[in-house]
Amino acid sequence: MTDKQTVPPESKLLKKVQALSGIPVPELAEATGLSKATIHSAIQGVRYKTGGSVPAPPSDKTLVKLARALSITPDQLHEASPNRARAIHELSEEPALEKSLPSDEESQAAAAAHLRLARRVLSTFTDQELRDEIARREAERNEREASASS
């Protein structure tokens, strides 16, 4: 891209949060129902037309789906791109019940993506490290319960 063609701020935010989350694009695609190409375009903030790239901010619908999947708050989105009022408003609202109930296919895809992510996270620890962490958390919970009942 040339100096005149800058990456949209909402795309910069998506790229930063996606990189920090470690969630790969294929898993985001499964979790959001968006295509990998749409996600790449939203994160990069460009579209390729007639041999060149042009800045292209993601649509409100795409932005909201990715923001929810990446746990981006309305405040973070507003700070990055205050001119996206409609997307910020949609992100602020709880989805309507009929919109919040995913299809069986979407549910299975999201569950599969979460399972893969959990396996990746858990594979970084030994069984003993996991047992120690569980024991530590149980001890903390017992201490809180004991201090609350005193």
Secondary structure, DSSP 4 states (H G I P E B T S, - for coil): --TTSPPPHHHHHHHHHHHHHT--HHHHHHHH---HHHHHHHHHTEEEETTEEEE-PPPHHHHHHHHHHTT--HHHHHHH-TT-HHHHHHHHSPPPHHHHS--HHHHHHHHHHHHHHHHHHHTTS-HHHHHHHHHHHHHHHHHHHHHHH-
